[in-house]
Amino acid sequence: MKESIDFYRFRDWFRNSETYNKNFTNKGLIYLYDYLMELEADCGIEEEFDPIGICCEFTEYENFEEFKKENVGIDTLEELEENTAVIIINKCTRPNYTPNSHVYIPPSEEEGEEPAPNGLIIQAY
């Protein structure tokens, strides 16, 4: 018997936890939830909701430089992505930011600019 967890219950568990409420930003939780839901869909395996396991397996960083201060041996974001799952958190200009809608609208789409990372979540490796 499994219970489905929607984004709001997922987010609220972290917000209400005295121990784990600072592990992820609100935006980080949106990206992490979307990542976990996509992973379930891709693998075809329904996972148990294990928030403590999620906190042990994933870490949010403000940016790649913050990651490098705590981790030696990885010099580029590309090198990190070759070794583990990396969830890039982009700035969002839309006021109604909701799960499954992490589409960033760059300031000048016609110039083909990529959105600037606003943080990242790294899976333990």
PLY file of the C-alpha trace (Angstrom):
ply
format ascii 1.0
element vertex 125
property float x
property float y
property float z
element edge 124
property int vertex1
property int vertex2
end_header
0.00 0.00 0.00
1.49 3.32 -1.05
0.36 6.85 -0.48
0.86 9.43 -3.23
2.57 12.61 -2.12
1.75 15.74 -4.06
4.11 18.69 -4.21
2.39 20.58 -1.40
2.67 17.70 1.09
6.28 17.20 -0.04
7.08 20.89 0.52
5.18 21.08 3.79
7.05 18.13 5.26
10.34 19.97 4.77
8.96 23.35 5.88
7.50 21.86 9.07
10.52 19.77 10.03
12.54 21.25 12.87
15.62 19.33 11.73
15.43 19.48 7.92
13.62 22.78 7.18
16.84 24.49 6.00
18.11 21.73 3.69
16.37 23.12 0.58
15.02 26.47 -0.54
11.40 26.69 -1.70
12.55 26.87 -5.30
14.94 23.97 -4.69
12.05 21.86 -3.40
10.10 22.52 -6.60
13.00 21.38 -8.77
13.77 18.40 -6.54
10.14 17.25 -6.52
9.96 17.53 -10.31
13.23 15.60 -10.64
12.02 12.79 -8.37
8.68 12.55 -10.20
10.44 12.40 -13.59
12.81 9.75 -12.25
9.86 7.62 -11.10
8.17 8.00 -14.49
11.36 7.18 -16.41
12.16 4.11 -14.29
8.58 2.95 -13.92
9.15 2.35 -10.20
7.08 4.07 -7.55
9.32 5.12 -4.66
8.44 5.42 -0.99
8.50 8.97 0.36
11.63 9.03 2.50
12.40 12.67 3.34
15.36 11.84 5.58
16.81 9.70 2.80
16.28 12.58 0.36
18.19 14.91 2.72
21.04 12.38 2.93
21.14 11.85 -0.84
20.70 15.41 -2.12
22.36 18.71 -1.16
21.43 22.16 -2.40
24.17 24.72 -3.09
23.80 28.42 -3.82
26.09 28.02 -6.83
28.90 25.87 -8.22
31.54 27.91 -6.38
29.93 27.01 -3.04
30.02 23.34 -4.08
33.73 23.59 -4.95
34.57 25.04 -1.52
33.23 21.87 0.12
34.32 19.33 -2.50
37.79 18.77 -3.93
38.55 17.13 -7.26
35.70 18.46 -9.41
36.71 21.59 -11.32
33.82 22.19 -13.72
30.07 21.81 -13.71
30.39 19.53 -16.74
32.76 17.25 -14.83
30.29 17.11 -11.93
27.43 16.23 -14.29
29.50 13.29 -15.59
29.72 11.88 -12.05
26.27 12.42 -10.55
22.82 13.91 -11.00
22.86 17.72 -10.99
19.63 19.70 -10.81
20.19 23.25 -12.04
17.92 25.78 -10.38
17.31 28.72 -12.71
15.99 32.14 -11.93
12.32 32.39 -12.73
10.68 35.57 -13.93
7.13 34.23 -13.82
5.08 35.29 -10.78
3.01 32.08 -10.68
5.80 29.56 -10.33
4.38 26.10 -9.73
5.61 22.49 -9.86
6.27 21.11 -13.35
6.62 24.62 -14.75
10.28 25.41 -14.26
10.54 27.13 -17.60
12.81 30.12 -17.47
12.08 32.97 -19.85
15.43 34.58 -20.65
15.62 38.37 -20.88
16.31 38.18 -24.60
15.22 34.91 -26.17
16.08 36.19 -29.62
19.76 36.41 -28.65
19.68 32.77 -27.51
20.99 33.50 -24.02
20.92 30.66 -21.51
19.34 31.30 -18.12
21.81 32.03 -15.35
21.93 29.31 -12.68
20.51 30.42 -9.37
21.65 27.32 -7.50
22.01 23.59 -7.88
21.11 20.38 -6.13
23.66 17.58 -6.21
22.96 13.91 -5.67
25.54 12.24 -3.42
28.22 10.46 -5.41
0 1
1 2
2 3
3 4
4 5
5 6
6 7
7 8
8 9
9 10
10 11
11 12
12 13
13 14
14 15
15 16
16 17
17 18
18 19
19 20
20 21
21 22
22 23
23 24
24 25
25 26
26 27
27 28
28 29
29 30
30 31
31 32
32 33
33 34
34 35
35 36
36 37
37 38
38 39
39 40
40 41
41 42
42 43
43 44
44 45
45 46
46 47
47 48
48 49
49 50
50 51
51 52
52 53
53 54
54 55
55 56
56 57
57 58
58 59
59 60
60 61
61 62
62 63
63 64
64 65
65 66
66 67
67 68
68 69
69 70
70 71
71 72
72 73
73 74
74 75
75 76
76 77
77 78
78 79
79 80
80 81
81 82
82 83
83 84
84 85
85 86
86 87
87 88
88 89
89 90
90 91
91 92
92 93
93 94
94 95
95 96
96 97
97 98
98 99
99 100
100 101
101 102
102 103
103 104
104 105
105 106
106 107
107 108
108 109
109 110
110 111
111 112
112 113
113 114
114 115
115 116
116 117
117 118
118 119
119 120
120 121
121 122
122 123
123 124
